[in-house]
Amino acid sequence: MRLRQLIVAKRTPPDRFFDRSPPLQKYCDTQGEEIVSAYADFQYEVYLAEDRSDLPFDVVELEERARAILTPQGYSYVASGAATEETMKANAESFRRWRIVPRMLRDVAKRDLSVELLGSQLPAPVLLSPVGVQSIVHPAGEAASARAAASLGIPFVLSSVASVNIEDVAAAMGDSPRWFQLYWPKDPELTRSFVQRAERSGYSAIVVTVDNALVGWRTRDLALKYLPFLLGPMANYFSDPVFLAGLAKPPEEDVDAAVFHFAGVFADMSLTWSDLATLPEMTRLPILVKGVTHPDDARAAIDNGADGVVVSNHGGRQVDGAIAALDALPEVIAAVSDRVPVLFDSGIRSGSDAFKALSLGARAVLFGRPYLWGLALAGERGVRHVMRSFLADLDLTFALSGCRTVAECGPDVLRRV
């Protein structure tokens, strides 16, 4: 049998070719077929396939190809940042200021990228970041992204403002890990309903985003007069009994009234850290706070019951001229002092970006915009392609830098330039 058939069809490469491959990691495709492969071995599947991939591997080309098929409104909403987009630029530049110093001859034949997080074992230190209204880039929306994540055992974080509701995403994922991201509504009963729906549907954590009480000044979206939340439907809201009780008519009979009600309850600008302490009364799930860049905010989150902190500036979409999330990470890590896990979000585009964040102390990273471009190009298959590419890149970065586990990468493998 030809080598390509061995790798692509059976996924069992011959020993003479892969005699120093890393330990095999197991996951299943969407048809339930078990695939056994090290993440890095994805590149050999690509090299030895009969045809060239119809999906790009370069993240810039991925975005360009997605832009060509999306509406200007859909592309702009995903791609844009606040005002002059200086914070988005700062996120990218912050990764370039840190350089990896690879170490040689350290026996990286056996690598294990798994991490323990909030009592669960993840196959890699990666989650799919919450991105709302994914149906603007593909009709299947979050259901397709969630299925792709489930096929790889990677947790999917569902946005409050998703276009597919909590229960339907849970059904699409089966027993695979998933978290629910909460934009804290003005109505406390709606907050309670959301988190309890997530708990009943098998989500294993609540991620409270605290940096989006108001939508940032996004000039690209303003020029196109486009804010998808105001066009409806908002699946989690329009399927919630508490939300529906506030309407005179069902959303399908008066969508404008439903959208107006959504706009009125979406966020509570009067919230303070003490309000966070009420959330554990509503759910038994662990609670993480996302949107932290100041060490004092990290301390306040923990003091008021947070089980984890996500360092993030919302991908540069909120405050123009804000600190890069990666620049904030070391100070937050120092402030937390191992009291809770610290995760990282904002600006990750490659395996080396993730490796740098992990080396600076993040327990895991959230990966966002690139998988949306994959979703736009090929739905579930596109998301899976982007994620397998990212995981292969990350695995190779670990191996070529001389690290076998996340615990082995630290500030000593980086230099600031």
PATORDO-790108 format. One line per field, with one value per residue (C-alpha): residue number from 1; x negated, y negated, z. Coordinates in nm, 4 decimals. Layout:
BEGIN
k	NUM, ... .
xx	X, ... .
yy	Y, ... .
zz	Z, ... .
# end
This chain:
BEGIN
k	1, 2, 3, 4, 5, 6, 7, 8, 9, 10, 11, 12, 13, 14, 15, 16, 17, 18, 19, 20, 21, 22, 23, 24, 25, 26, 27, 28, 29, 30, 31, 32, 33, 34, 35, 36, 37, 38, 39, 40, 41, 42, 43, 44, 45, 46, 47, 48, 49, 50, 51, 52, 53, 54, 55, 56, 57, 58, 59, 60, 61, 62, 63, 64, 65, 66, 67, 68, 69, 70, 71, 72, 73, 74, 75, 76, 77, 78, 79, 80, 81, 82, 83, 84, 85, 86, 87, 88, 89, 90, 91, 92, 93, 94, 95, 96, 97, 98, 99, 100, 101, 102, 103, 104, 105, 106, 107, 108, 109, 110, 111, 112, 113, 114, 115, 116, 117, 118, 119, 120, 121, 122, 123, 124, 125, 126, 127, 128, 129, 130, 131, 132, 133, 134, 135, 136, 137, 138, 139, 140, 141, 142, 143, 144, 145, 146, 147, 148, 149, 150, 151, 152, 153, 154, 155, 156, 157, 158, 159, 160, 161, 162, 163, 164, 165, 166, 167, 168, 169, 170, 171, 172, 173, 174, 175, 176, 177, 178, 179, 180, 181, 182, 183, 184, 185, 186, 187, 188, 189, 190, 191, 192, 193, 194, 195, 196, 197, 198, 199, 200, 201, 202, 203, 204, 205, 206, 207, 208, 209, 210, 211, 212, 213, 214, 215, 216, 217, 218, 219, 220, 221, 222, 223, 224, 225, 226, 227, 228, 229, 230, 231, 232, 233, 234, 235, 236, 237, 238, 239, 240, 241, 242, 243, 244, 245, 246, 247, 248, 249, 250, 251, 252, 253, 254, 255, 256, 257, 258, 259, 260, 261, 262, 263, 264, 265, 266, 267, 268, 269, 270, 271, 272, 273, 274, 275, 276, 277, 278, 279, 280, 281, 282, 283, 284, 285, 286, 287, 288, 289, 290, 291, 292, 293, 294, 295, 296, 297, 298, 299, 300, 301, 302, 303, 304, 305, 306, 307, 308, 309, 310, 311, 312, 313, 314, 315, 316, 317, 318, 319, 320, 321, 322, 323, 324, 325, 326, 327, 328, 329, 330, 331, 332, 333, 334, 335, 336, 337, 338, 339, 340, 341, 342, 343, 344, 345, 346, 347, 348, 349, 350, 351, 352, 353, 354, 355, 356, 357, 358, 359, 360, 361, 362, 363, 364, 365, 366, 367, 368, 369, 370, 371, 372, 373, 374, 375, 376, 377, 378, 379, 380, 381, 382, 383, 384, 385, 386, 387, 388, 389, 390, 391, 392, 393, 394, 395, 396, 397, 398, 399, 400, 401, 402, 403, 404, 405, 406, 407, 408, 409, 410, 411, 412, 413, 414, 415, 416, 417 .
xx	0.0000, -0.1273, -0.2500, 0.0250, 0.2893, 0.1320, 0.1424, 0.4600, 0.6789, 0.5599, 0.3855, 0.1221, -0.2143, -0.4932, -0.7539, -1.0444, -0.9038, -0.7674, -0.9941, -1.0325, -0.6769, -0.5233, -0.2688, 0.0528, 0.3483, 0.6982, 0.9984, 1.2939, 1.4201, 1.7816, 1.8816, 1.7424, 1.4384, 1.1454, 0.8352, 0.5097, 0.2376, -0.0032, 0.1052, -0.2135, -0.1451, 0.1304, -0.1371, -0.2187, 0.1456, 0.1311, -0.1988, -0.0958, 0.2642, 0.3432, 0.4685, 0.3701, 0.5887, 0.8638, 0.8283, 0.5317, 0.2903, 0.1607, 0.3817, 0.3544, 0.4645, 0.7387, 0.8804, 0.8434, 1.0282, 1.3065, 1.3353, 1.3863, 1.7009, 1.8518, 2.0744, 1.8898, 2.0981, 2.0205, 1.6493, 1.6245, 1.8008, 1.5568, 1.2403, 1.2758, 1.1587, 1.2364, 1.1872, 0.8350, 0.7762, 0.4595, 0.5386, 0.5635, 0.2253, 0.0812, 0.1956, 0.0083, -0.3030, -0.3200, -0.3816, -0.6666, -0.8389, -0.8854, -1.1183, -1.1518, -1.4971, -1.4861, -1.6775, -1.8379, -1.8924, -1.6400, -1.4544, -1.1173, -1.0183, -0.7361, -0.5240, -0.2031, -0.0202, 0.2666, 0.3487, 0.5681, 0.8171, 1.0952, 1.0904, 1.0979, 0.8205, 0.7956, 0.6036, 0.4351, 0.4202, 0.6670, 1.0352, 1.2429, 1.3124, 1.6717, 1.7750, 2.1357, 2.3796, 2.1692, 2.4530, 2.3400, 2.0438, 2.2069, 2.5690, 2.4847, 2.3264, 2.2170, 2.3476, 2.0785, 1.8007, 1.9152, 1.9167, 1.5660, 1.4450, 1.6140, 1.4447, 1.1084, 1.2005, 1.1343, 1.3759, 1.6099, 1.7149, 2.0653, 2.1463, 2.4558, 2.5337, 2.5019, 2.7256, 2.7766, 2.9136, 2.7635, 2.9574, 2.9037, 2.5284, 2.5214, 2.7076, 2.4576, 2.1628, 2.2850, 2.0553, 1.7743, 1.6576, 1.8259, 1.8419, 2.0996, 1.9977, 2.2278, 2.2920, 2.4520, 2.8074, 2.9773, 3.2546, 3.1186, 3.3799, 3.2618, 2.9057, 3.0222, 3.2111, 2.9103, 2.6634, 2.9098, 2.9949, 2.6226, 2.5809, 2.8750, 2.7349, 2.3997, 2.1797, 1.8944, 1.8071, 1.9491, 1.7280, 1.8473, 1.7295, 1.6861, 1.5435, 1.8522, 2.1183, 2.1231, 2.0276, 1.6994, 1.6756, 1.6292, 1.5928, 1.6054, 1.9410, 2.0693, 1.9835, 2.1837, 2.4619, 2.4378, 2.4817, 2.6092, 2.7557, 3.0167, 3.1288, 3.2363, 3.2868, 3.0753, 3.1179, 3.0474, 3.2742, 3.5542, 3.5702, 3.5566, 3.8763, 3.7783, 3.7033, 4.0222, 4.2296, 4.1312, 4.2810, 4.6416, 4.6061, 4.3685, 4.0585, 4.1801, 4.4887, 4.3099, 3.9365, 3.8807, 4.0306, 3.8190, 3.5005, 3.5931, 3.6430, 3.3076, 3.1344, 3.2889, 3.1771, 2.8494, 2.6098, 2.6046, 2.3604, 2.4164, 2.2509, 1.9608, 1.7299, 1.9610, 2.2315, 2.0026, 2.0293, 2.4013, 2.3363, 2.2327, 2.5792, 2.7267, 2.5076, 2.2716, 2.0492, 1.7042, 1.6962, 1.4254, 1.4015, 1.2982, 1.1774, 0.9171, 0.5970, 0.5247, 0.3789, 0.6131, 0.9124, 0.7753, 0.7528, 1.1056, 1.2415, 1.0906, 1.1941, 1.5529, 1.5682, 1.4072, 1.2520, 1.0416, 0.9399, 0.9118, 0.6683, 0.8283, 0.8932, 1.1788, 0.9502, 0.9040, 1.2749, 1.3566, 1.1043, 0.8912, 0.5354, 0.5664, 0.2766, 0.1994, 0.3392, 0.0023, -0.1664, 0.0904, 0.0453, -0.2741, -0.1374, 0.1913, 0.0058, -0.2017, 0.1087, 0.2928, 0.0022, 0.1452, 0.4737, 0.6729, 0.5821, 0.5188, 0.6181, 0.5267, 0.7313, 0.6744, 0.4459, 0.3406, 0.2930, 0.0343, -0.1114, -0.4086, -0.1729, -0.0058, -0.3421, -0.4526, -0.1363, -0.1728, -0.5400, -0.4432, -0.2176, 0.1231, 0.2814, 0.4584, 0.5393, 0.8608, 0.8385, 1.0818, 1.0951, 0.9054, 1.1576, 1.4328, 1.2567, 1.2513, 1.6215, 1.6917, 1.5018, 1.6205, 1.8440, 1.7590, 1.4859, 1.3276, 1.3197, 1.1723, 0.9061, 0.8066, 0.7942, 0.5905, 0.3484, 0.3205, 0.2688, 0.0041, -0.1768, -0.1596, -0.2858, -0.5760, -0.6628, -0.6837, -0.9022, -1.1358, -1.1756, -1.2763, -0.9619, -0.7615, -0.4832, -0.3169, -0.4884, -0.8281, -0.7718, -0.8309, -0.9801, -1.3282, -1.2494, -1.1640, -1.3616, -1.2029, -1.3387 .
yy	0.0000, -0.3459, -0.5752, -0.8281, -0.5600, -0.4536, -0.8047, -0.9448, -0.6350, -0.4373, -0.7112, -0.4570, -0.5760, -0.3180, -0.3039, -0.3592, -0.7007, -0.8127, -0.6268, -0.9422, -1.0716, -1.2176, -1.0238, -0.9689, -1.1898, -1.0627, -1.2486, -1.1676, -1.3254, -1.4331, -1.0849, -0.9306, -0.7752, -0.7732, -0.9414, -0.8672, -1.1178, -1.3588, -1.7135, -1.7785, -1.4813, -1.6804, -1.8269, -1.4796, -1.4207, -1.7434, -1.6677, -1.3144, -1.3766, -1.3220, -1.6787, -2.0165, -2.1526, -2.3863, -2.5752, -2.8011, -2.7497, -3.1068, -3.3152, -3.6266, -3.4356, -3.2726, -3.6156, -3.7423, -3.4425, -3.4839, -3.8540, -3.7787, -3.5753, -3.7594, -4.0647, -4.3873, -4.4067, -4.0526, -4.0855, -4.4242, -4.3099, -4.0220, -4.1988, -4.5448, -4.7027, -5.0179, -5.3579, -5.3816, -5.0130, -5.0977, -4.8325, -4.5621, -4.6755, -4.6784, -4.3199, -4.2082, -4.4106, -4.2774, -3.9241, -4.0453, -4.2014, -3.8567, -3.6118, -3.2406, -3.1076, -2.7436, -2.4842, -2.1870, -1.8149, -1.7950, -1.4753, -1.6015, -1.2676, -1.2359, -1.5470, -1.6009, -1.9305, -1.8405, -2.0657, -2.0439, -2.3287, -2.3733, -2.0032, -1.8833, -1.7516, -1.9223, -1.7619, -2.0958, -2.4366, -2.5834, -2.6860, -2.8372, -3.1942, -3.3198, -3.5083, -3.6176, -3.5979, -3.3535, -3.3077, -3.6329, -3.4390, -3.0960, -2.9760, -2.6974, -2.9491, -2.8317, -2.4791, -2.4202, -2.5694, -2.3693, -2.0418, -2.1118, -2.1799, -1.8625, -1.6545, -1.7602, -1.7545, -2.1296, -2.3276, -2.5657, -2.8861, -2.9894, -3.3603, -3.5049, -3.6716, -3.3550, -3.2844, -2.9253, -2.8797, -2.7161, -2.3908, -2.3400, -2.3916, -2.1411, -1.8896, -1.9451, -1.8778, -1.5732, -1.5053, -1.7317, -2.0159, -2.3549, -2.6784, -2.9562, -3.3220, -3.5646, -3.9282, -4.0154, -4.1401, -4.4262, -4.1888, -3.9652, -3.6983, -3.6786, -3.6369, -3.3543, -3.1921, -3.2020, -3.0452, -2.7803, -2.6882, -2.6470, -2.4321, -2.2075, -2.1738, -2.0379, -2.3458, -2.3241, -2.6903, -3.0413, -3.3103, -3.6566, -3.9220, -4.2510, -4.4800, -4.5166, -4.7066, -4.9380, -4.8590, -5.0273, -5.3017, -5.0832, -5.3118, -5.0415, -4.9163, -5.2714, -5.3515, -5.0484, -5.1196, -4.7611, -4.6153, -4.2579, -4.2471, -4.5001, -4.2938, -3.9847, -3.7118, -3.6713, -3.2982, -3.2752, -3.5689, -3.4797, -3.1279, -3.2329, -3.2178, -3.5194, -3.7302, -3.6176, -3.7077, -4.0699, -4.0787, -4.1521, -3.9268, -3.6421, -3.7567, -3.5950, -3.8179, -4.1425, -4.1141, -4.4899, -4.4921, -4.1898, -4.3584, -4.6779, -4.4743, -4.3010, -4.6380, -4.7437, -4.4386, -4.3467, -4.5044, -4.6665, -4.9585, -4.9947, -4.6621, -4.6583, -4.3867, -4.3190, -4.2100, -3.9322, -3.7742, -3.7082, -3.4854, -3.1743, -3.1896, -3.1235, -2.8353, -2.5667, -2.6063, -2.7641, -3.1306, -3.3034, -3.6771, -3.7781, -4.1249, -4.1881, -4.3798, -4.5512, -4.3504, -4.5163, -4.3987, -4.0459, -4.0641, -4.2075, -3.9293, -3.6614, -3.8360, -3.8336, -3.4661, -3.4207, -3.0794, -3.2060, -3.5171, -3.5725, -3.8461, -4.0110, -4.3482, -4.2063, -4.1654, -4.5412, -4.6008, -4.8134, -5.0763, -5.2362, -5.2861, -5.0299, -4.8212, -4.5086, -4.2033, -4.0225, -4.3204, -4.2981, -3.9247, -3.9177, -4.1730, -3.9871, -3.6585, -3.8201, -3.9619, -3.6300, -3.4350, -3.0943, -3.1560, -3.0765, -2.9867, -3.2759, -3.2312, -3.4531, -3.5971, -3.8644, -3.8666, -3.5025, -3.4101, -3.1296, -2.8489, -3.0645, -3.3355, -3.0790, -2.9388, -3.2880, -3.3460, -3.0053, -3.0720, -3.3967, -3.2027, -3.1559, -2.8188, -2.8116, -3.0424, -3.1371, -3.1343, -3.3592, -3.5367, -3.2837, -3.0071, -3.2459, -3.2765, -2.8976, -2.8904, -3.1395, -2.9340, -2.5828, -2.5663, -2.2928, -2.1542, -2.4985, -2.5430, -2.1962, -2.2725, -2.5961, -2.4278, -2.1294, -2.3692, -2.5783, -2.2733, -2.1327, -2.4658, -2.4775, -2.1196, -2.1875, -2.5079, -2.3120, -2.0428, -2.2759, -2.4991, -2.2049, -2.1755, -1.8566, -1.9921, -2.3218, -2.3047, -2.3072, -2.6323, -2.9441, -3.2931, -3.1412, -3.0308, -3.3901, -3.7116, -4.0550, -4.2651 .
zz	0.0000, -0.0871, 0.1890, 0.1186, 0.1661, 0.4922, 0.6333, 0.4833, 0.4764, 0.7786, 0.9744, 1.0793, 0.9424, 0.8972, 1.1726, 0.9353, 0.8467, 1.1822, 1.4210, 1.6304, 1.6170, 1.9351, 2.1400, 1.9471, 2.0362, 1.9654, 1.8350, 1.6096, 1.2923, 1.2493, 1.1311, 1.4486, 1.2795, 1.5180, 1.3838, 1.5647, 1.4946, 1.6522, 1.5767, 1.3796, 1.1520, 0.9829, 0.7585, 0.6205, 0.5382, 0.3386, 0.1638, 0.0698, -0.0328, -0.4011, -0.4493, -0.3160, -0.0392, -0.1568, 0.1730, 0.2498, 0.5370, 0.5606, 0.7876, 0.5690, 0.2601, 0.4663, 0.5505, 0.1922, 0.0528, 0.3088, 0.2354, -0.1334, -0.0665, 0.2307, 0.2200, 0.3028, 0.6217, 0.7350, 0.6660, 0.8326, 1.1471, 1.2025, 1.0871, 1.2334, 1.5558, 1.7499, 1.5838, 1.4326, 1.5196, 1.7111, 1.9716, 1.7054, 1.5718, 1.9234, 1.9761, 1.6642, 1.7457, 2.1018, 1.9778, 1.7555, 2.0577, 2.2083, 2.0322, 2.0933, 2.1792, 2.0623, 2.2611, 2.0867, 2.1565, 2.4395, 2.3360, 2.2191, 2.0674, 2.3190, 2.3572, 2.5478, 2.4990, 2.7314, 3.0268, 3.3340, 3.3508, 3.6085, 3.6904, 3.3287, 3.1076, 2.7692, 2.4791, 2.4044, 2.5761, 2.3264, 2.3223, 2.0435, 2.1467, 2.1711, 1.8571, 1.8169, 1.5246, 1.3245, 1.0764, 0.9122, 0.7691, 0.7166, 0.7380, 0.9846, 1.2212, 1.5644, 1.5089, 1.2452, 1.4584, 1.7608, 1.5655, 1.4366, 1.7912, 1.9155, 1.6459, 1.7903, 2.1593, 2.1788, 2.4001, 2.2195, 2.3973, 2.2908, 2.2818, 2.4477, 2.1148, 1.9090, 1.6122, 1.7378, 2.0875, 2.3943, 2.3635, 1.9899, 2.0186, 2.3054, 2.0888, 1.8065, 2.0395, 2.2295, 2.5247, 2.4011, 2.6277, 2.5948, 2.7900, 2.7840, 2.7507, 2.9305, 2.8518, 3.1844, 3.1094, 3.2862, 3.3987, 3.6806, 3.6080, 3.2484, 3.3781, 3.6009, 3.3148, 3.0804, 3.3219, 3.4366, 3.0770, 3.0137, 3.3230, 3.2276, 2.8747, 2.9855, 2.9618, 3.2079, 3.2756, 3.2547, 3.0991, 3.2032, 2.9581, 3.1429, 2.8725, 2.6522, 2.8479, 2.5468, 2.1877, 2.0936, 1.8318, 1.5227, 1.2262, 0.9605, 1.0883, 1.1285, 0.7672, 0.6542, 0.9067, 1.0270, 1.3731, 1.3363, 1.6874, 1.5816, 1.2836, 1.4816, 1.5623, 1.8749, 1.9281, 2.3014, 2.3804, 2.1403, 2.2890, 2.6549, 2.8648, 3.0763, 2.7695, 2.5943, 2.8998, 2.8441, 2.4944, 2.3975, 2.0924, 2.0008, 1.8076, 1.4851, 1.4984, 1.5857, 1.5386, 1.5707, 1.9200, 2.0162, 1.8927, 2.0807, 2.3983, 2.3401, 2.3095, 2.6394, 2.8402, 2.6681, 2.9169, 3.2587, 3.2789, 3.6530, 3.7412, 3.9868, 4.1134, 4.4069, 4.1604, 4.0412, 4.3845, 4.3215, 4.0214, 4.2219, 4.3789, 4.0343, 3.9170, 4.0412, 3.7343, 3.7642, 3.6642, 3.4631, 3.4022, 3.0495, 2.9544, 3.2254, 3.1495, 3.4847, 3.7765, 4.0264, 3.8212, 3.8284, 4.2083, 4.2307, 4.0124, 4.2343, 4.5550, 4.4290, 4.3413, 3.9991, 3.9389, 3.6500, 3.4602, 3.0852, 2.9871, 2.6845, 2.5228, 2.3129, 2.0141, 1.9927, 1.9333, 2.2385, 2.3503, 2.0806, 2.2029, 2.4821, 2.6089, 2.4071, 2.5810, 2.5703, 2.7370, 3.0177, 3.0702, 3.2865, 3.5357, 3.5688, 3.6176, 3.8931, 4.0617, 4.0576, 4.2089, 4.1140, 4.2964, 3.9796, 3.6206, 3.3829, 3.0196, 2.7257, 2.4397, 2.1717, 1.8715, 1.8407, 1.4764, 1.4843, 1.6882, 1.7832, 1.9149, 2.1379, 2.2475, 2.3559, 2.5598, 2.7238, 2.7960, 2.9695, 3.2039, 3.0417, 3.1216, 2.7837, 2.4928, 2.3147, 1.9346, 1.7507, 1.4159, 1.1972, 1.2553, 1.1408, 0.8051, 0.7827, 0.8673, 0.5890, 0.3317, 0.4091, 0.7145, 0.9632, 0.7357, 0.7148, 1.0924, 1.1340, 0.8713, 1.0461, 1.3858, 1.2664, 1.0977, 1.4152, 1.6374, 1.4011, 1.4033, 1.7840, 1.8204, 1.5840, 1.7697, 2.0945, 1.9390, 1.7521, 2.0581, 2.2758, 2.4890, 2.5451, 2.7635, 2.8501, 3.1892, 3.0169, 2.8296, 3.0359, 3.0198, 2.9845, 2.6267, 2.5264, 2.4748, 2.4599, 2.1734 .
# end
